[in-house]
């Protein structure tokens, strides 16, 4: 495989999670060193669905059991849930590269998204290792498929994909992760808290990548970014954006309150 498009598709469709992580890291490094062309000689179909092992069992979001983190079983459930999110994040970044590799975008767009994919692979690996330290593993608990629904909903439109994935779904991580870190620290689970701190710092950069390229496309389309974001969220996202919002982290990552406040139940 001599193209980024081919390697991204190979990682995306791999059901072997170790193999998925390995190919993702190889693709990111080879692309960074400019050892790959962007596209192969033929158009590859990007996956309708990512490759997955048989487990975990996927349930509707409202059927996935929730547990507090005051017990070891509760922390395992939390880590498993975030591990599942990070696996989906690997595939969402790969899908942006594979699905939109023939869009007229600068190479730096693909630089950014392969960096994101590589960092999501790092997060998944750290969390899976932490699960194993608890005597568990990814797949032991049920999960939901809500994140991949966003990919399916925006498969036709790169601007919509950037609005929903980094600027809604990943930005939500900026809102909730600091309180999770504090809760883990109160439980003296400093090892897990440190992993969440790594994820939090990296995710700021991922949201910034999404904001940068969303604004780039809006400028090219001669559209106002705030208004375009609100319209795309109304068109493609089910429900309202839930407060509280980490306005400081969001602003530092390039999404100001004008983007999202009017989309929440509290409005402005």
TASULVEN-V423576 format. One record per residue. N is the residue number from 1. PHI is phi in degrees with one decimal (NA if undefined). BURIAL is + if it has 9 or more other ideal C-beta (glycine too) atoms within 8 Angstrom, else -. Layout:
BEGIN
N|PHI|BURIAL / N|PHI|BURIAL
END
This chain:
BEGIN
1|NA|- / 2|-115.4|- / 3|-127.6|+ / 4|-64.4|+ / 5|-56.6|+ / 6|-65.1|+ / 7|-68.0|+ / 8|-63.2|+ / 9|-65.7|+ / 10|-64.1|+ / 11|-66.9|+ / 12|-61.8|+ / 13|-90.8|+ / 14|-72.7|+ / 15|-89.0|- / 16|-86.9|- / 17|-69.0|+ / 18|-63.7|- / 19|-66.8|- / 20|-59.2|+ / 21|-63.3|+ / 22|-63.1|- / 23|-65.1|+ / 24|-59.5|+ / 25|-65.1|+ / 26|-62.8|+ / 27|-62.7|+ / 28|-62.6|+ / 29|-70.8|+ / 30|-65.3|+ / 31|-67.5|+ / 32|-59.7|+ / 33|-84.3|- / 34|59.1|- / 35|-94.1|- / 36|-123.1|+ / 37|-79.2|- / 38|-73.9|+ / 39|-118.0|+ / 40|-82.2|+ / 41|-76.0|- / 42|-132.5|- / 43|-74.7|- / 44|-93.7|+ / 45|-74.4|- / 46|-71.8|+ / 47|-63.6|+ / 48|-68.8|- / 49|-137.3|- / 50|-74.1|+ / 51|-68.4|+ / 52|-142.7|- / 53|-71.2|- / 54|-65.1|- / 55|-115.3|- / 56|-82.1|+ / 57|-66.5|- / 58|-100.5|- / 59|-120.5|+ / 60|-58.9|- / 61|-50.8|- / 62|-78.2|- / 63|-102.3|- / 64|-76.3|+ / 65|-62.5|- / 66|-113.4|- / 67|-134.3|+ / 68|-73.1|- / 69|-97.2|+ / 70|-77.1|- / 71|-124.3|- / 72|-62.4|- / 73|-63.6|- / 74|-66.7|+ / 75|-68.9|+ / 76|-60.1|+ / 77|-62.3|+ / 78|-63.0|+ / 79|-61.4|+ / 80|-61.9|+ / 81|-63.1|+ / 82|-71.4|+ / 83|-59.3|+ / 84|-63.9|+ / 85|-61.8|+ / 86|-68.6|+ / 87|-62.8|+ / 88|-61.6|+ / 89|-66.3|+ / 90|-56.4|+ / 91|-68.1|+ / 92|-65.6|+ / 93|-67.1|+ / 94|-62.2|+ / 95|-67.0|+ / 96|-59.6|+ / 97|-67.4|+ / 98|-69.8|+ / 99|-71.3|- / 100|-111.2|+ / 101|-67.6|+ / 102|-105.1|- / 103|-72.1|- / 104|-77.0|- / 105|-120.0|- / 106|-63.3|- / 107|-58.7|- / 108|-64.7|- / 109|-60.9|+ / 110|-74.3|+ / 111|-54.5|+ / 112|-64.0|+ / 113|-75.6|+ / 114|-74.6|+ / 115|-62.8|+ / 116|-60.7|+ / 117|-58.7|+ / 118|-64.7|+ / 119|-69.3|+ / 120|-65.0|+ / 121|-63.7|+ / 122|-62.3|+ / 123|-61.5|+ / 124|-59.1|+ / 125|-65.1|+ / 126|-62.1|+ / 127|-69.8|+ / 128|-65.2|+ / 129|-61.9|- / 130|-66.0|+ / 131|-57.6|+ / 132|-64.9|+ / 133|-66.5|- / 134|-86.6|+ / 135|83.3|- / 136|-120.3|+ / 137|-157.5|- / 138|-63.2|+ / 139|106.4|- / 140|-71.4|+ / 141|-120.1|+ / 142|-67.9|+ / 143|-136.1|+ / 144|-122.3|+ / 145|-112.3|- / 146|-62.9|- / 147|-65.7|+ / 148|-72.6|+ / 149|-61.2|- / 150|-65.8|+ / 151|-66.6|+ / 152|-63.7|- / 153|-64.4|+ / 154|-116.5|+ / 155|-65.9|- / 156|-97.2|- / 157|-146.2|- / 158|-63.8|+ / 159|-62.6|+ / 160|-65.2|+ / 161|-60.3|+ / 162|-66.7|+ / 163|-64.4|+ / 164|-81.2|+ / 165|-79.4|+ / 166|-72.9|+ / 167|-89.9|+ / 168|-113.5|+ / 169|-70.3|+ / 170|-71.8|+ / 171|-62.9|+ / 172|-62.3|+ / 173|-61.7|+ / 174|-65.2|+ / 175|-75.6|+ / 176|-99.2|- / 177|-65.2|+ / 178|-56.4|- / 179|-69.6|- / 180|-66.3|+ / 181|-60.1|+ / 182|-62.9|- / 183|-65.1|+ / 184|-66.1|+ / 185|-65.5|+ / 186|-64.4|- / 187|-84.7|+ / 188|65.2|- / 189|-93.6|+ / 190|-71.4|- / 191|-63.1|- / 192|-68.1|+ / 193|-59.2|+ / 194|-64.8|- / 195|-64.7|+ / 196|-64.7|+ / 197|-65.4|+ / 198|-60.5|+ / 199|-60.3|+ / 200|-59.7|+ / 201|-65.1|- / 202|-66.8|+ / 203|-65.5|+ / 204|-56.6|+ / 205|-66.9|+ / 206|-67.8|+ / 207|-63.4|+ / 208|-62.7|+ / 209|-60.8|+ / 210|-60.9|+ / 211|-64.4|+ / 212|-58.6|+ / 213|-79.0|+ / 214|-64.1|+ / 215|-65.0|+ / 216|-57.1|- / 217|-67.7|+ / 218|-63.6|+ / 219|-61.8|- / 220|-64.6|- / 221|-87.8|- / 222|57.4|- / 223|-120.3|- / 224|-73.8|- / 225|-60.0|+ / 226|-60.8|+ / 227|-66.7|- / 228|-65.3|+ / 229|-60.6|+ / 230|-60.6|+ / 231|-66.6|- / 232|-66.2|+ / 233|-65.8|+ / 234|-61.8|- / 235|-74.9|- / 236|-122.4|+ / 237|-109.8|+ / 238|-83.7|- / 239|92.2|- / 240|-102.6|- / 241|-78.3|+ / 242|-95.5|- / 243|-75.5|- / 244|-76.9|- / 245|-108.0|+ / 246|-86.6|+ / 247|-59.0|- / 248|-63.5|- / 249|-67.5|+ / 250|-63.0|+ / 251|-61.7|+ / 252|-62.0|- / 253|-93.9|+ / 254|100.6|+ / 255|-121.0|+ / 256|-85.8|- / 257|-56.2|+ / 258|-59.6|- / 259|-67.4|+ / 260|-121.6|+ / 261|-60.0|+ / 262|-72.1|- / 263|-92.9|+ / 264|-96.5|+ / 265|-59.5|- / 266|-85.4|- / 267|61.4|- / 268|-84.1|-
END
